Amino acid sequence: DPNLAEAAMDLGARPTQAMWKVIVPQIMPGIVSGALIAFTMSFDDFIISYFVTGNGVKNISTLVWTMSKR
């Protein structure tokens, strides 16, 4: 609701304070759920590429996996 940020600024908050103390807490569930969905989808893509790629083929997910095991 844009009225909440405007009310925070009417009460003396600077625009950056209004963003961090009013807007970000309201959108935090969306940020967290988007991050979890992105992690889940990238993990699924890694599993598929790990089992499907042949010898000598390296994509970024399998390259990161092999570098982290060293």
C-alpha positions in Angstrom: 0.0 0.0 0.0 1.7 3.3 -1.1 -0.2 5.1 1.6 1.8 3.4 4.3 5.1 4.7 2.9 3.6 8.1 2.6 2.4 8.0 6.2 5.9 7.0 7.4 7.3 10.0 5.5 4.6 12.3 7.0 5.7 11.1 10.4 9.3 12.1 9.8 11.0 9.1 8.1 13.3 9.8 5.2 12.4 7.9 2.0 15.2 5.4 2.5 13.9 4.7 6.1 10.4 4.4 4.8 11.6 1.8 2.3 13.6 -0.3 4.7 11.2 -0.1 7.7 7.8 -0.1 5.9 8.0 -1.5 2.3 10.7 -4.2 2.7 9.0 -6.0 5.7 5.8 -6.1 3.6 7.4 -7.7 0.6 9.7 -10.0 2.6 7.5 -13.1 2.3 7.6 -12.7 -1.5 11.3 -12.3 -1.5 11.9 -15.4 0.6 9.5 -17.5 -1.4 11.0 -16.4 -4.7 14.5 -17.3 -3.4 13.3 -20.7 -2.3 11.6 -21.4 -5.6 14.7 -20.2 -7.5 17.0 -22.5 -5.4 14.7 -25.5 -5.9 14.5 -25.0 -9.6 18.3 -24.5 -9.9 18.9 -27.7 -7.8 16.6 -29.6 -10.1 18.4 -28.3 -13.2 21.7 -29.5 -11.6 20.4 -33.0 -11.0 19.2 -33.3 -14.6 22.4 -31.9 -16.1 24.6 -34.0 -13.8 23.0 -37.3 -15.0 22.5 -36.3 -18.6 25.8 -34.7 -19.6 28.4 -36.9 -21.2 32.1 -37.1 -20.9 33.9 -33.8 -21.7 30.7 -31.7 -21.5 30.8 -29.1 -18.7 28.1 -26.6 -18.0 28.2 -24.1 -15.1 26.3 -26.2 -12.6 28.4 -29.3 -12.9 31.6 -27.1 -13.0 30.7 -25.5 -9.7 29.9 -28.9 -8.2 33.2 -30.4 -9.2 35.1 -27.3 -8.0 33.3 -27.4 -4.6 34.3 -31.0 -4.1 38.0 -30.3 -4.3 
